[in-house]
Amino acid sequence: MIQSLLFSLLLWIWDNRSFDTISRSNRAKIEGQVAYQEKDYQKALEAYQNISNSSLFAEPEARLNLAHAYFQLKQLNNARQYYSRLSKIKNNFLSSRAFNQLGVIETIDKDTVAALRYFRESLRQ
């Protein structure tokens, strides 16, 4: 237990070696939010990809926004991949949203049985 905690702490320190790393991540979050609000989904996608790729400890919210950007760009397989990962986290709000979006994707793909299963799980969360 202590060893895994120590290992996680060391990884976090290594991942955030400088304040510049944190600064860049914060700027990318703001850029992604602004781009998404302006419906520039490609720019939002790039910003959220930068966040996800630059840190081992990227916030799940940033990954959810990345999945939303993929969804808006109609890249449903990529969106499905990120939503599936997010559905497994222990944050009920985020996993519920991920399950809901998986249901929407299955509805688009005309798999109503799978869609219903995802919507039920979303409600359970």
Residue pairs with C-beta under 8 A, 6 or more apart in sequence:
11 56
11 57
12 56
12 57
15 21
15 55
15 56
15 57
16 22
16 55
21 54
21 55
24 50
24 54
25 51
25 54
25 55
25 58
28 47
28 48
28 50
28 51
28 54
29 47
29 51
29 62
31 43
31 44
31 47
32 43
32 44
32 47
32 48
32 51
32 62
32 65
32 69
33 44
33 65
35 41
35 43
35 44
35 47
36 44
36 65
36 68
36 69
36 72
39 72
41 69
41 72
41 73
42 69
42 73
44 65
44 69
44 72
45 66
45 69
45 70
45 73
48 62
48 63
48 65
48 66
48 69
49 66
51 58
51 59
51 62
51 66
52 58
52 62
52 63
52 66
60 86
60 89
60 91
60 94
61 94
63 82
63 85
63 86
64 82
64 86
64 94
64 97
64 98
66 82
67 78
67 79
67 82
67 83
67 86
67 98
67 101
68 79
68 101
70 76
70 78
70 79
70 82
71 79
71 101
71 104
71 105
76 105
76 108
76 109
79 101
79 105
80 102
80 105
83 98
83 99
83 101
83 102
83 105
84 98
84 102
85 98
86 94
86 95
86 97
86 98
87 95
87 98
87 99
87 102
87 121
88 95
89 95
92 125
93 125
95 125
96 122
96 123
96 125
97 122
99 118
99 119
99 121
99 122
99 125
100 118
100 119
100 122
102 118
103 114
103 115
103 116
103 117
103 118
103 119
103 122
104 115
106 112
106 114
106 115
106 118
107 115
